[in-house]
C-alpha cells in the first residue's frame, strides 16, 4: 500500500503552467542569450549578432521576431543612410533580468565551465 501512495503522489504532480510557457519561449536555443545581452541596454542588430557567437542572421531575426511577438522586445528602425535597426527590452523583457542573473549564477556554480572567446 505504501508503494501505491507514493505512486499516486507522483501521478498527481504536474509542471507549473507558467514554467511551461516560460520555457516554451526562453528554452529555445539562442533566446536566453539574446535577452541577456539586451538587459545591458538597447543594441543594433549587428551588435547583437556579434554578442551571441555562432548565431546566424536568420536565426537572430527569427528569435527577435518571436520575442517581439511575445511583448519582450521592441524593434526600432532608424532611417539611413545606412538604415539601422535597434532592439530594446520592454518592461516585461527587462523584468527577466533578476531571473537571468540567478540562472547565470547557478550555471557558474553547478555546470562545467564552457569555453570562452578570447578577450572576454
DSSP file (Angstrom, degrees, kcal/mol; ACC not computed):
  #  RESIDUE AA STRUCTURE BP1 BP2  ACC     N-H-->O    O-->H-N    N-H-->O    O-->H-N    TCO  KAPPA ALPHA  PHI   PSI    X-CA   Y-CA   Z-CA
    1    1 A X     >        0   0    0      0, 0.0     4,-2.2     0, 0.0     5,-0.2   0.000 360.0 360.0 360.0 -38.5    0.0    0.0    0.0
    2    2 A X  H  >  +     0   0    0      1,-0.2     4,-2.0     2,-0.2     5,-0.2   0.889 360.0  53.4 -60.1 -37.1    2.8    2.4    0.8
    3    3 A X  H  > S+     0   0    0      1,-0.2     4,-1.8     2,-0.2    -1,-0.2   0.872 106.4  52.5 -63.7 -37.0    4.0    1.9   -2.8
    4    4 A X  H  > S+     0   0    0      2,-0.2     4,-2.5     1,-0.2    -2,-0.2   0.899 107.3  52.4 -65.5 -40.6    0.6    2.8   -4.1
    5    5 A X  H  X S+     0   0    0     -4,-2.2     4,-2.3     1,-0.2    -2,-0.2   0.937 110.2  46.5 -62.7 -46.9    0.5    6.0   -2.1
    6    6 A X  H  X S+     0   0    0     -4,-2.0     4,-2.1     1,-0.2    -1,-0.2   0.865 112.1  52.1 -65.5 -33.5    3.9    7.2   -3.4
    7    7 A X  H  X S+     0   0    0     -4,-1.8     4,-2.3     2,-0.2    -1,-0.2   0.917 109.0  50.2 -65.2 -42.8    2.8    6.3   -6.9
    8    8 A X  H  X S+     0   0    0     -4,-2.5     4,-1.4     2,-0.2    -2,-0.2   0.903 109.5  50.8 -62.4 -41.8   -0.4    8.3   -6.5
    9    9 A X  H  X S+     0   0    0     -4,-2.3     4,-0.8     1,-0.2     3,-0.4   0.934 112.3  46.4 -61.9 -46.1    1.5   11.4   -5.3
   10   10 A X  H >< S+     0   0    0     -4,-2.1     3,-0.6     1,-0.2    -1,-0.2   0.874 109.3  55.3 -63.8 -37.1    3.9   11.2   -8.3
   11   11 A X  H 3< S+     0   0    0     -4,-2.3    -1,-0.2     1,-0.2    -2,-0.2   0.790 106.3  52.2 -67.3 -27.1    0.9   10.7  -10.6
   12   12 A X  H 3< S+     0   0    0     -4,-1.4    -1,-0.2    -3,-0.4    -2,-0.2   0.660  86.3 102.0 -84.3 -16.4   -0.7   14.0   -9.3
   13   13 A X    <<  +     0   0    0     -4,-0.8     2,-0.3    -3,-0.6    -3,-0.0  -0.459  47.4 173.5 -71.9 137.8    2.4   16.1   -9.8
   14   14 A X        -     0   0    0     -2,-0.2     2,-0.1     0, 0.0     3,-0.1  -0.988  36.6 -99.8-141.4 150.8    2.4   18.4  -12.9
   15   15 A X        -     0   0    0     -2,-0.3     2,-0.1     1,-0.1     5,-0.0  -0.437  49.4 -98.3 -68.4 143.1    4.7   21.1  -14.1
   16   16 A X     >  -     0   0    0      1,-0.1     4,-2.1    -2,-0.1     5,-0.2  -0.383  25.8-131.9 -61.6 135.5    3.5   24.6  -13.4
   17   17 A X  H  > S+     0   0    0      1,-0.2     4,-2.2     2,-0.2     5,-0.2   0.874 106.7  53.4 -60.0 -38.9    1.7   26.1  -16.4
   18   18 A X  H  > S+     0   0    0      1,-0.2     4,-2.6     2,-0.2    -1,-0.2   0.908 107.2  50.9 -63.1 -42.4    3.8   29.3  -16.1
   19   19 A X  H  > S+     0   0    0      1,-0.2     4,-2.5     2,-0.2     5,-0.2   0.907 109.1  52.2 -61.5 -41.8    7.1   27.4  -16.1
   20   20 A X  H  X S+     0   0    0     -4,-2.1     4,-1.7     1,-0.2    -2,-0.2   0.930 111.4  45.9 -59.8 -46.0    5.9   25.6  -19.3
   21   21 A X  H  X S+     0   0    0     -4,-2.2     4,-1.3     2,-0.2     5,-0.2   0.906 112.1  51.4 -65.4 -41.6    5.1   28.9  -21.0
   22   22 A X  H  X S+     0   0    0     -4,-2.6     4,-3.3     1,-0.2     5,-0.5   0.939 113.3  43.6 -60.8 -47.8    8.4   30.4  -20.0
   23   23 A X  H  X S+     0   0    0     -4,-2.5     4,-1.0     1,-0.2    -1,-0.2   0.754 104.4  63.4 -75.8 -22.2   10.5   27.5  -21.3
   24   24 A X  H  < S+     0   0    0     -4,-1.7    -1,-0.2    -5,-0.2    -2,-0.2   0.868 120.1  26.3 -63.3 -34.0    8.5   27.3  -24.5
   25   25 A X  H >< S+     0   0    0     -4,-1.3     3,-1.1    -3,-0.4    -2,-0.2   0.920 132.6  33.0 -90.9 -59.8    9.8   30.7  -25.3
   26   26 A X  H 3< S+     0   0    0     -4,-3.3     6,-0.6     1,-0.2    -3,-0.2   0.653 107.6  69.7 -77.6 -14.8   13.1   31.1  -23.4
   27   27 A X  T 3< S+     0   0    0     -4,-1.0    -1,-0.2    -5,-0.5     2,-0.2   0.573  75.1 104.6 -79.1  -8.2   14.0   27.5  -23.7
   28   28 A X  S X> S-     0   0    0     -3,-1.1     3,-1.5     1,-0.1     4,-0.6  -0.481  89.6 -89.6 -72.7 144.6   14.6   27.8  -27.5
   29   29 A X  T 34 S+     0   0    0      1,-0.2    -1,-0.1    -2,-0.2    -2,-0.1  -0.269 108.7   8.5 -55.8 135.4   18.2   28.0  -28.5
   30   30 A X  T 3> S+     0   0    0     -3,-0.1     4,-2.0    -4,-0.1    -1,-0.2   0.026 100.4  99.6  84.7 -23.1   19.7   31.5  -28.6
   31   31 A X  H <> S+     0   0    0     -3,-1.5     4,-2.4     1,-0.2     5,-0.2   0.940  81.7  47.6 -64.5 -48.7   16.7   33.2  -26.9
   32   32 A X  H  X S+     0   0    0     -4,-0.6     4,-2.7    -6,-0.6    -1,-0.2   0.933 112.7  48.5 -57.4 -49.7   18.1   33.4  -23.4
   33   33 A X  H  > S+     0   0    0      2,-0.2     4,-2.4     1,-0.2    -1,-0.2   0.880 110.4  52.4 -60.5 -36.8   21.4   34.8  -24.5
   34   34 A X  H  X S+     0   0    0     -4,-2.0     4,-2.0     2,-0.2    -1,-0.2   0.954 112.5  43.9 -62.9 -49.1   19.7   37.4  -26.7
   35   35 A X  H  X S+     0   0    0     -4,-2.4     4,-1.0     1,-0.2    -2,-0.2   0.908 111.8  54.8 -62.2 -41.2   17.6   38.6  -23.8
   36   36 A X  H >< S+     0   0    0     -4,-2.7     3,-0.7    -5,-0.2     4,-0.4   0.910 107.7  48.7 -59.0 -44.4   20.6   38.6  -21.6
   37   37 A X  H >< S+     0   0    0     -4,-2.4     3,-1.3     1,-0.2    -1,-0.2   0.908 109.5  53.3 -61.8 -41.6   22.6   40.8  -23.9
   38   38 A X  H >< S+     0   0    0     -4,-2.0     3,-1.6     1,-0.3    51,-0.4   0.654  89.7  76.9 -72.4 -14.2   19.7   43.2  -24.1
   39   39 A X  T << S+     0   0    0     -4,-1.0    -1,-0.3    -3,-0.7    -2,-0.2   0.762  90.5  57.2 -65.8 -21.9   19.5   43.6  -20.3
   40   40 A X  T <  S-     0   0    0     -3,-1.3    -1,-0.3    -4,-0.4     2,-0.2   0.474 127.5 -73.7 -86.9  -0.7   22.5   45.8  -20.5
   41   41 A X    <   -     0   0    0     -3,-1.6    -1,-0.3    -4,-0.1    46,-0.1  -0.618  69.4 -35.9 133.4 170.1   20.7   48.2  -22.9
   42   42 A X        -     0   0    0     -2,-0.2     2,-0.3    -3,-0.1    46,-0.2  -0.158  56.2-168.4 -58.9 154.4   19.4   48.6  -26.4
   43   43 A X  E     -A   87   0A   0     44,-2.5    44,-2.8     4,-0.0     2,-0.1  -0.999  21.9-117.4-147.6 145.0   21.5   47.1  -29.2
   44   44 A X  E  >  -A   86   0A   0     -2,-0.3     4,-2.3    42,-0.3    42,-0.2  -0.437  37.7-108.4 -73.7 156.4   21.7   47.3  -33.0
   45   45 A X  H  > S+     0   0    0     40,-2.0     4,-2.5     1,-0.2     5,-0.2   0.902 119.5  51.9 -51.9 -47.7   21.2   44.0  -34.9
   46   46 A X  H  > S+     0   0    0      1,-0.2     4,-1.9     2,-0.2    -1,-0.2   0.892 109.4  49.5 -60.8 -40.9   24.8   43.9  -35.9
   47   47 A X  H  > S+     0   0    0      1,-0.2     4,-2.1     2,-0.2    -1,-0.2   0.888 110.0  51.3 -67.1 -38.2   26.0   44.3  -32.3
   48   48 A X  H  X S+     0   0    0     -4,-2.3     4,-1.3     2,-0.2    -2,-0.2   0.915 107.7  52.5 -63.0 -42.1   23.6   41.5  -31.2
   49   49 A X  H  < S+     0   0    0     -4,-2.5     3,-0.3     1,-0.2     6,-0.3   0.906 112.1  45.6 -61.8 -40.5   24.9   39.2  -33.8
   50   50 A X  H  < S+     0   0    0     -4,-1.9    -1,-0.2     1,-0.2    -2,-0.2   0.847 110.3  54.7 -68.5 -33.9   28.5   39.8  -32.6
   51   51 A X  H  < S+     0   0    0     -4,-2.1     2,-0.6     1,-0.2    -1,-0.2   0.691 105.1  54.7 -76.4 -18.6   27.4   39.4  -28.9
   52   52 A X  S >< S-     0   0    0     -4,-1.3     3,-1.7    -3,-0.3    -1,-0.2  -0.785  87.5-147.1-117.2  86.0   25.9   36.0  -29.5
   53   53 A X  T 3  S+     0   0    0     -2,-0.6     3,-0.1     1,-0.2    -3,-0.1  -0.220  76.6  18.6 -57.5 135.9   28.7   33.9  -31.1
   54   54 A X  T 3  S+     0   0    0      1,-0.3     2,-0.3    -5,-0.1    -1,-0.2   0.275  88.2 127.1  92.8 -10.4   27.5   31.2  -33.5
   55   55 A X    <   -     0   0    0     -3,-1.7    -1,-0.3    -6,-0.3     2,-0.1  -0.623  53.3-134.6 -83.9 138.8   24.1   32.6  -34.3
   56   56 A X     >  -     0   0    0     -2,-0.3     4,-2.6     1,-0.1     5,-0.2  -0.478  21.3-114.0 -84.2 161.2   23.1   33.2  -37.9
   57   57 A X  H  > S+     0   0    0      1,-0.2     4,-2.6     2,-0.2     5,-0.2   0.905 117.9  51.6 -59.6 -41.6   21.5   36.4  -39.1
   58   58 A X  H  > S+     0   0    0      2,-0.2     4,-2.5     1,-0.2    -1,-0.2   0.919 111.0  45.9 -63.1 -45.3   18.4   34.4  -40.0
   59   59 A X  H  > S+     0   0    0      2,-0.2     4,-2.8     1,-0.2     5,-0.2   0.908 112.7  50.6 -66.5 -41.5   18.1   32.8  -36.6
   60   60 A X  H  X S+     0   0    0     -4,-2.6     4,-2.6     1,-0.2     5,-0.2   0.932 111.6  48.4 -60.4 -45.3   18.7   36.1  -34.8
   61   61 A X  H  X S+     0   0    0     -4,-2.6     4,-2.1    -5,-0.2    -2,-0.2   0.915 112.5  48.7 -60.5 -44.4   16.0   37.7  -36.9
   62   62 A X  H  X S+     0   0    0     -4,-2.5     4,-2.2     2,-0.2    -2,-0.2   0.926 113.0  46.6 -62.2 -46.3   13.6   34.8  -36.1
   63   63 A X  H  X S+     0   0    0     -4,-2.8     4,-2.5     1,-0.2    -2,-0.2   0.898 111.5  50.9 -66.3 -39.7   14.3   34.9  -32.4
   64   64 A X  H  X S+     0   0    0     -4,-2.6     4,-2.3    -5,-0.2    -1,-0.2   0.883 109.4  51.5 -64.8 -37.1   13.9   38.7  -32.2
   65   65 A X  H  X S+     0   0    0     -4,-2.1     4,-2.5    -5,-0.2    -2,-0.2   0.918 110.4  48.6 -63.8 -43.3   10.6   38.4  -34.1
   66   66 A X  H  X S+     0   0    0     -4,-2.2     4,-1.9     1,-0.2    -2,-0.2   0.910 112.1  48.8 -62.1 -42.7    9.4   35.8  -31.5
   67   67 A X  H  <>S+     0   0    0     -4,-2.5     5,-2.9     2,-0.2     6,-1.0   0.872 111.9  49.0 -66.5 -36.7   10.5   38.0  -28.6
   68   68 A X  H ><5S+     0   0    0     -4,-2.3     3,-1.2     4,-0.2    -2,-0.2   0.911 109.9  51.3 -67.3 -42.2    8.7   41.0  -30.1
   69   69 A X  H 3<5S+     0   0    0     -4,-2.5    -2,-0.2     1,-0.3    -1,-0.2   0.857 108.6  52.3 -61.8 -35.5    5.5   39.0  -30.7
   70   70 A X  T 3<5S-     0   0    0     -4,-1.9    -1,-0.3    -5,-0.2    -2,-0.2   0.518 118.6-114.1 -78.9  -5.5    5.7   37.9  -27.0
   71   71 A X  T < 5S+     0   0    0     -3,-1.2    22,-0.4    -4,-0.3    21,-0.4   0.704  88.9 108.8  82.0  19.9    6.0   41.5  -26.0
   72   72 A X  S   <S+     0   0    0     -5,-2.9    18,-2.2     1,-0.2     2,-0.3   0.681  75.1  38.6 -99.6 -21.4    9.5   41.3  -24.6
   73   73 A X  E     -B   89   0A   0     -6,-1.0     2,-0.4    16,-0.3    16,-0.2  -0.963  63.0-151.5-133.5 145.8   11.4   43.2  -27.3
   74   74 A X  E     -B   88   0A   0     14,-3.1    14,-2.0    -2,-0.3     2,-0.5  -0.961  12.7-145.5-116.4 136.4   10.7   46.4  -29.3
   75   75 A X  E     -B   87   0A   0     -2,-0.4     2,-0.5    12,-0.2    12,-0.2  -0.885  15.2-170.5-102.2 126.7   12.2   46.9  -32.8
   76   76 A X  E     -B   86   0A   0     10,-3.3    10,-3.2    -2,-0.5     2,-0.5  -0.979   8.0-153.3-122.4 125.6   13.1   50.4  -33.7
   77   77 A X  E     -B   85   0A   0     -2,-0.5     2,-0.6     8,-0.2     8,-0.2  -0.845   4.0-162.7-102.3 129.6   14.1   51.4  -37.3
   78   78 A X  E     -B   84   0A   0      6,-3.5     6,-2.7    -2,-0.5     3,-0.1  -0.954  23.4-125.4-112.0 118.6   16.3   54.4  -37.9
   79   79 A X        +     0   0    0     -2,-0.6     4,-0.1     4,-0.2     6,-0.0  -0.284  47.7 160.1 -62.1 146.8   16.3   55.6  -41.4
   80   80 A X        -     0   0    0      3,-0.0     3,-0.1     0, 0.0     2,-0.1   0.222  68.6-118.0 -89.8-150.7   19.7   55.9  -43.0
   81   81 A X  S    S+     0   0    0     -3,-0.1     2,-0.1     2,-0.0    -2,-0.1   0.481 133.0  26.0 -82.7 148.3   21.8   56.0  -44.7
   82   82 A X  S    S-     0   0    0     -2,-0.1     2,-0.3     1,-0.1    -4,-0.0   0.719  99.2-133.6 -80.8 156.7   22.6   53.4  -43.5
   83   83 A X        -     0   0    0     -3,-0.1     2,-0.4    -2,-0.1    -4,-0.2  -0.538  29.9-169.1 -66.4 130.6   19.3   52.0  -42.3
   84   84 A X  E     - B   0  78A   0     -6,-2.7    -6,-3.5    -2,-0.3     2,-0.5  -0.975  14.4-154.8-130.5 142.9   19.8   50.7  -38.8
   85   85 A X  E     - B   0  77A   0     -2,-0.4   -40,-2.0    -8,-0.2     2,-0.4  -0.968  11.8-168.8-119.4 125.7   17.6   48.6  -36.6
   86   86 A X  E     -AB  44  76A   0    -10,-3.2   -10,-3.3    -2,-0.5     2,-0.4  -0.867   4.8-156.4-113.8 147.1   17.8   48.7  -32.8
   87   87 A X  E     +AB  43  75A   0    -44,-2.8   -44,-2.5    -2,-0.4     2,-0.3  -0.960  13.9 174.0-122.7 140.4   16.2   46.3  -30.4
   88   88 A X  E     - B   0  74A   0    -14,-2.0   -14,-3.1    -2,-0.4     2,-0.2  -0.979  33.1-103.9-141.5 155.7   15.4   47.0  -26.7
   89   89 A X  E     - B   0  73A   0    -51,-0.4   -16,-0.3    -2,-0.3   -17,-0.1  -0.526  29.3-135.1 -77.3 144.3   13.6   45.2  -24.0
   90   90 A X     >  -     0   0    0    -18,-2.2     4,-2.9    -2,-0.2     5,-0.2  -0.258  40.2 -90.1 -78.3 179.0   10.1   46.2  -23.0
   91   91 A X  H  > S+     0   0    0      1,-0.2     4,-1.6     2,-0.2   -19,-0.1   0.908 132.2  50.5 -58.7 -41.4    9.2   46.5  -19.3
   92   92 A X  H  4 S+     0   0    0    -21,-0.4     4,-0.3     2,-0.2    -1,-0.2   0.899 111.9  47.0 -64.5 -40.6    8.2   42.8  -19.4
   93   93 A X  H >4 S+     0   0    0    -22,-0.4     3,-1.6     1,-0.2     4,-0.2   0.914 110.6  51.2 -66.7 -43.3   11.5   41.8  -21.0
   94   94 A X  H >< S+     0   0    0     -4,-2.9     3,-1.8     1,-0.3     4,-0.3   0.808  98.0  68.1 -64.3 -29.3   13.6   43.9  -18.6
   95   95 A X  T 3< S+     0   0    0     -4,-1.6     4,-0.4     1,-0.3     3,-0.3   0.638  88.4  67.7 -66.3 -12.6   11.8   42.2  -15.7
   96   96 A X  T <> S+     0   0    0     -3,-1.6     4,-2.6    -4,-0.3    -1,-0.3   0.648  74.8  90.9 -78.1 -15.1   13.6   38.9  -16.7
   97   97 A X  H <> S+     0   0    0     -3,-1.8     4,-2.5     1,-0.2     5,-0.2   0.888  83.8  48.4 -53.6 -49.3   17.0   40.3  -15.6
   98   98 A X  H  > S+     0   0    0     -3,-0.3     4,-2.2    -4,-0.3    -1,-0.2   0.916 113.6  48.1 -59.0 -41.0   16.9   39.1  -12.0
   99   99 A X  H  > S+     0   0    0     -4,-0.4     4,-2.5    -3,-0.2    -1,-0.2   0.910 111.7  49.5 -65.4 -41.2   15.9   35.6  -13.1
  100  100 A X  H  X S+     0   0    0     -4,-2.6     4,-2.5     2,-0.2    -1,-0.2   0.889 110.1  50.9 -65.6 -38.2   18.6   35.5  -15.8
  101  101 A X  H  X S+     0   0    0     -4,-2.5     4,-2.5    -5,-0.2    -1,-0.2   0.910 110.2  50.1 -64.3 -41.1   21.2   36.6  -13.3
  102  102 A X  H  X S+     0   0    0     -4,-2.2     4,-2.5    -5,-0.2    -2,-0.2   0.926 111.7  47.6 -61.9 -44.6   20.1   33.9  -10.9
  103  103 A X  H  X S+     0   0    0     -4,-2.5     4,-2.6     2,-0.2    -2,-0.2   0.898 110.9  51.7 -64.2 -39.8   20.3   31.3  -13.7
  104  104 A X  H  X S+     0   0    0     -4,-2.5     4,-2.1     2,-0.2    -2,-0.2   0.917 110.8  47.8 -62.3 -43.3   23.8   32.6  -14.6
  105  105 A X  H  X S+     0   0    0     -4,-2.5     4,-1.7     2,-0.2    -2,-0.2   0.901 111.2  51.0 -63.2 -41.4   25.0   32.3  -11.0
  106  106 A X  H  X S+     0   0    0     -4,-2.5     4,-2.9     1,-0.2     5,-0.4   0.922 109.2  51.2 -60.9 -44.0   23.5   28.8  -10.8
  107  107 A X  H  X S+     0   0    0     -4,-2.6     4,-2.3     1,-0.2    -2,-0.2   0.895 107.4  52.8 -62.3 -40.8   25.3   27.8  -14.0
  108  108 A X  H  < S+     0   0    0     -4,-2.1    -1,-0.2     1,-0.2    -2,-0.2   0.871 117.0  39.3 -62.2 -35.8   28.6   29.1  -12.7
  109  109 A X  H  < S+     0   0    0     -4,-1.7    -2,-0.2    -5,-0.2    -1,-0.2   0.876 130.6  22.1 -81.6 -38.3   28.3   27.0   -9.6
  110  110 A X  H  < S+     0   0    0     -4,-2.9     2,-0.4    -5,-0.2    -3,-0.2   0.624 107.3  70.4-112.9 -15.3   26.8   23.8  -10.9
  111  111 A X  S  < S-     0   0    0     -4,-2.3     3,-0.1    -5,-0.4     0, 0.0  -0.832  88.0 -99.9-106.2 145.1   27.6   23.5  -14.6
  112  112 A X        -     0   0    0     -2,-0.4     2,-0.3     1,-0.1    -2,-0.1  -0.262  48.0 -97.0 -58.3 145.5   31.1   22.8  -16.0
  113  113 A X        -     0   0    0     -5,-0.1    -1,-0.1     1,-0.1     2,-0.1  -0.482  42.2-148.2 -67.0 125.9   32.9   25.9  -17.3
  114  114 A X        -     0   0    0     -2,-0.3     2,-0.2     1,-0.1    -1,-0.1  -0.392  30.0 -80.9 -87.6 170.6   32.5   26.2  -21.0
  115  115 A X        -     0   0    0     -2,-0.1     2,-0.4     1,-0.0    -1,-0.1  -0.472  44.4-152.3 -71.3 143.1   35.0   27.7  -23.4
  116  116 A X        -     0   0    0     -2,-0.2     3,-0.1    -3,-0.1     4,-0.0  -0.914  22.5-104.5-116.6 144.5   35.0   31.5  -23.5
  117  117 A X    >   -     0   0    0     -2,-0.4     3,-1.4     1,-0.1    -1,-0.0  -0.345  47.8 -96.3 -62.7 147.1   36.1   33.6  -26.5
  118  118 A X  T 3  S+     0   0    0      1,-0.2    -1,-0.1     2,-0.1     0, 0.0  -0.339 108.3  27.6 -63.1 145.1   39.5   35.2  -26.1
  119  119 A X  T 3         0   0    0     -3,-0.1    -1,-0.2     1,-0.0    -2,-0.1   0.494 360.0 360.0  84.1   3.2   39.4   38.8  -24.9
  120  120 A X    <         0   0    0     -3,-1.4    -2,-0.1    -4,-0.0    -3,-0.1   0.411 360.0 360.0-110.3 360.0   36.1   38.4  -23.0
